[in-house]
Amino acid sequence: MDTIKLIITLFMLLSANILQADFDHKVPLDEDGFWGAHYDIPKYTLFALVGMAAYEGTESRIGKTAWQSLDAGLMSQIITEGVKRATGRKRPRSTDSPNKWFQGGQSFPSGHVSGMTAMVTPFVLEYEEEYPLVHLLWTLPLHQMGGRVKAQAHWQSDVLVGALVGFASGYWAHKRKDPLLLYFDTDKVVVGLKHRF
């Protein structure tokens, strides 16, 4: 619950800056070294989660959390892609103005940031009481936020909203009793989206 309060507080503080006219601005292109890894980290994280989830199943705590992370990642990407198509915001690499909406762009919100935030959130929520250092996982989405802005792939508000979509997806997936994509029971294995009527 402390994590949720922290996220809400940070969002409120950052939202105050969004109201300023200069919040979204183009930064100099920097894709070298530390910031250039923003392309690879989500792939490696996804591979690690798929391996962990497949190996552990849903019977162990870490396996269930891994499946929740995959659920959250999928949900965040569905939401992000829908919003991108609806808003059509141009990326900073193709314009100097952050006000180019509904022009076929793919900038708002950031899918990299939403996906990474979604994948780490269930782990933080599950293990924060016993292992406070799990909060270091937040550095992964923070790195994505900086990297995507420095690559001129997103405006600052794109990555902020991407993080919120990811957190909401991760929170939703963590609160579900069973993972959405895969569920092991004593007499069955359910793969795919599951809904009871």
Residue pairs with C-beta under 8 A, 6 or more apart in sequence:
2 128
3 124
3 125
3 128
3 135
4 171
7 167
11 160
11 164
14 160
17 23
18 157
18 160
23 156
23 157
24 98
24 155
24 156
24 157
25 98
25 155
25 156
26 92
26 96
26 98
26 152
27 92
27 149
27 150
27 152
28 150
29 93
29 150
29 151
29 152
30 150
30 151
31 147
31 150
31 151
35 146
35 147
35 150
35 151
36 147
37 143
37 147
38 112
38 143
38 144
38 146
38 147
38 148
38 151
39 147
41 116
41 140
41 143
41 144
42 112
42 115
42 116
42 119
42 144
45 116
45 119
45 140
46 73
46 115
46 119
49 66
49 69
49 70
49 73
49 119
50 70
52 62
52 63
52 66
53 63
53 66
53 67
53 69
53 70
53 182
55 63
56 62
56 63
56 64
56 66
57 63
57 182
57 184
58 64
58 67
58 178
58 179
58 182
58 183
58 184
59 184
61 126
64 179
65 122
65 123
65 126
65 127
65 174
67 179
67 181
67 182
68 122
68 126
68 170
68 173
68 174
68 176
68 179
69 118
69 119
69 120
69 121
69 122
69 123
69 170
69 173
70 119
70 179
70 181
71 173
71 176
71 179
71 180
71 181
72 118
72 119
72 121
72 122
72 166
72 169
72 170
72 172
72 173
72 174
73 115
73 118
73 119
73 169
74 180
74 181
75 118
75 169
75 172
75 173
75 180
76 111
76 114
76 115
76 117
76 118
76 165
76 166
76 169
76 170
77 111
77 114
77 115
79 114
79 165
79 169
80 109
80 110
80 111
80 114
80 115
80 162
80 165
81 111
83 108
83 109
83 165
84 106
84 107
84 108
84 109
84 111
87 101
87 102
87 105
87 108
88 101
88 102
88 103
88 104
88 105
88 106
89 98
89 100
89 101
89 102
89 103
89 105
89 106
89 107
89 108
89 155
89 158
90 97
90 100
90 101
90 103
90 105
90 107
91 105
91 106
91 107
91 152
91 153
91 154
92 98
92 107
92 149
92 152
92 153
92 154
92 155
93 151
93 152
93 153
94 105
98 155
98 157
101 108
107 153
107 154
107 155
107 158
108 154
108 155
108 157
108 158
108 161
109 154
109 158
109 159
109 161
109 162
109 164
109 165
110 144
110 145
110 148
110 153
110 154
110 158
110 159
110 161
110 162
110 163
111 162
112 144
112 147
112 148
112 153
112 162
113 141
113 144
113 145
113 148
113 154
113 158
113 159
113 162
113 163
113 166
114 162
114 163
114 165
114 166
114 169
115 166
116 140
116 141
116 144
116 166
117 141
117 144
117 162
117 163
117 165
117 166
117 167
117 169
117 170
118 165
118 166
118 167
118 169
118 170
118 173
119 166
119 170
120 137
120 138
120 140
120 141
120 170
121 166
121 167
121 169
121 170
121 171
121 173
121 174
122 170
122 173
122 174
123 134
123 137
124 134
124 135
124 137
124 138
125 170
125 171
125 174
126 174
127 134
128 134
128 135
141 163
141 166
144 159
145 159
145 160
145 162
145 163
148 154
148 158
148 159
149 155
149 156
149 159
154 162
173 179
173 180
178 194
180 193
180 194
181 191
181 192
181 193
182 189
182 190
182 191
183 189
183 190
183 194
